[in-house]
Amino acid sequence: ERLVSANENAVIILVRHAQDSDDYDGEVLKFAEAEVIVTLLDEPTPSSGSRREVFRGVINAPTGEFTVGDADTDTVVPAHAGLNSVLVFVDSQVPPDDLSPDEVWVDLLPGLAL
């Protein structure tokens, strides 16, 4: 019942499921897509108003890597070695009860920068 769950080792973010689509190509269902954008920052950026924060926490990335993935594939992106402050955002137009957004932004900051 939450968009984001986390502990010190992982962050789980719910996004739109590939089969959550009403778009067909003829008789074949076209898979929906969700995008997770991870940004490595040295300091927080000012809020633009176009994104709404849905989570703030800390994760440990001892190797300086952060893996983003789903059941089919994953991608390793850079993180700060050790503790990372994690901020998760959705588009400000996404209703608070929407647990399957199309786009999610994850900002990684060094240590306990929050």
NORBELDA-V128181 format. One record per pair of residues at least 6 apart in sequence whose C-alpha atoms are under 8 Angstrom apart, sorted by sequence separation. I is the first residue (numbers start at 1). J is the second residue. D is the distance in whole Angstrom. If there is no record, write none. Layout:
{{I & J & D} {I & J & D}}
//
This chain:
{{5 & 11 & 6} {6 & 12 & 6} {23 & 29 & 6} {24 & 30 & 5} {68 & 74 & 5} {69 & 75 & 6} {4 & 11 & 7} {5 & 12 & 5} {22 & 29 & 7} {23 & 30 & 6} {67 & 74 & 7} {68 & 75 & 5} {94 & 101 & 7} {4 & 12 & 6} {5 & 13 & 7} {21 & 29 & 7} {22 & 30 & 8} {23 & 31 & 8} {67 & 75 & 6} {68 & 76 & 6} {4 & 13 & 5} {21 & 30 & 7} {67 & 76 & 4} {68 & 77 & 8} {3 & 13 & 6} {4 & 14 & 6} {19 & 29 & 8} {21 & 31 & 6} {66 & 76 & 6} {67 & 77 & 6} {3 & 14 & 5} {19 & 30 & 8} {20 & 31 & 7} {21 & 32 & 5} {65 & 76 & 6} {66 & 77 & 5} {90 & 101 & 7} {19 & 31 & 6} {20 & 32 & 6} {65 & 77 & 6} {66 & 78 & 6} {91 & 103 & 7} {18 & 31 & 5} {19 & 32 & 6} {65 & 78 & 5} {66 & 79 & 6} {90 & 103 & 6} {91 & 104 & 8} {18 & 32 & 5} {64 & 78 & 6} {65 & 79 & 5} {90 & 104 & 5} {17 & 32 & 7} {18 & 33 & 6} {64 & 79 & 5} {65 & 80 & 7} {89 & 104 & 6} {90 & 105 & 6} {16 & 32 & 7} {17 & 33 & 7} {18 & 34 & 8} {64 & 80 & 5} {65 & 81 & 7} {88 & 104 & 7} {89 & 105 & 5} {16 & 33 & 7} {17 & 34 & 8} {64 & 81 & 4} {88 & 105 & 6} {89 & 106 & 6} {16 & 34 & 6} {61 & 79 & 7} {63 & 81 & 6} {64 & 82 & 7} {88 & 106 & 5} {15 & 34 & 6} {61 & 80 & 7} {62 & 81 & 5} {63 & 82 & 7} {87 & 106 & 6} {88 & 107 & 7} {61 & 81 & 6} {62 & 82 & 4} {86 & 106 & 7} {87 & 107 & 5} {60 & 81 & 8} {61 & 82 & 5} {62 & 83 & 7} {86 & 107 & 6} {87 & 108 & 7} {60 & 82 & 5} {61 & 83 & 6} {86 & 108 & 5} {60 & 83 & 4} {61 & 84 & 7} {85 & 108 & 6} {86 & 109 & 7} {59 & 83 & 6} {60 & 84 & 6} {84 & 108 & 6} {85 & 109 & 5} {58 & 83 & 7} {59 & 84 & 5} {84 & 109 & 5} {85 & 110 & 6} {58 & 84 & 6} {59 & 85 & 7} {84 & 110 & 5} {85 & 111 & 6} {58 & 85 & 4} {59 & 86 & 7} {83 & 110 & 7} {84 & 111 & 5} {85 & 112 & 6} {57 & 85 & 6} {58 & 86 & 6} {80 & 108 & 8} {83 & 111 & 4} {84 & 112 & 7} {85 & 113 & 6} {56 & 85 & 7} {57 & 86 & 5} {79 & 108 & 7} {80 & 109 & 7} {82 & 111 & 7} {83 & 112 & 7} {85 & 114 & 7} {56 & 86 & 6} {57 & 87 & 7} {80 & 110 & 6} {55 & 86 & 8} {56 & 87 & 5} {80 & 111 & 8} {36 & 68 & 8} {55 & 87 & 6} {56 & 88 & 6} {54 & 87 & 8} {55 & 88 & 5} {53 & 87 & 7} {54 & 88 & 6} {55 & 89 & 7} {53 & 88 & 6} {54 & 89 & 5} {53 & 89 & 4} {54 & 90 & 7} {52 & 89 & 5} {53 & 90 & 7} {40 & 78 & 7} {51 & 89 & 6} {52 & 90 & 5} {38 & 77 & 8} {40 & 79 & 6} {51 & 90 & 5} {52 & 91 & 6} {40 & 80 & 8} {51 & 91 & 5} {52 & 92 & 5} {50 & 91 & 6} {51 & 92 & 5} {50 & 92 & 5} {49 & 92 & 7} {50 & 93 & 8} {11 & 59 & 8} {10 & 59 & 7} {4 & 54 & 7} {8 & 58 & 6} {9 & 59 & 6} {3 & 54 & 8} {4 & 55 & 7} {6 & 57 & 8} {7 & 58 & 8} {8 & 59 & 5} {9 & 60 & 6} {7 & 59 & 7} {8 & 60 & 6} {9 & 61 & 8} {58 & 111 & 8} {58 & 112 & 7} {44 & 109 & 7} {37 & 103 & 8} {39 & 105 & 8} {41 & 107 & 7} {43 & 109 & 6} {34 & 101 & 7} {35 & 102 & 6} {36 & 103 & 6} {37 & 104 & 6} {38 & 105 & 6} {39 & 106 & 6} {40 & 107 & 6} {41 & 108 & 6} {42 & 109 & 6} {43 & 110 & 8} {34 & 102 & 4} {35 & 103 & 5} {36 & 104 & 5} {37 & 105 & 5} {38 & 106 & 5} {39 & 107 & 5} {40 & 108 & 5} {41 & 109 & 5} {42 & 110 & 6} {33 & 102 & 7} {34 & 103 & 6} {35 & 104 & 6} {36 & 105 & 6} {37 & 106 & 6} {38 & 107 & 6} {39 & 108 & 6} {40 & 109 & 6} {41 & 110 & 8} {44 & 113 & 8} {36 & 106 & 7} {38 & 108 & 7} {43 & 113 & 7} {44 & 114 & 8} {16 & 99 & 8} {17 & 100 & 7} {15 & 99 & 7} {16 & 100 & 4} {14 & 99 & 6} {15 & 100 & 4} {16 & 101 & 5} {14 & 100 & 6} {15 & 101 & 5} {16 & 102 & 6} {14 & 101 & 8} {15 & 102 & 6} {15 & 103 & 8} {15 & 104 & 8} {3 & 98 & 8} {3 & 99 & 5} {2 & 99 & 7} {3 & 100 & 8} {1 & 99 & 8}}
//
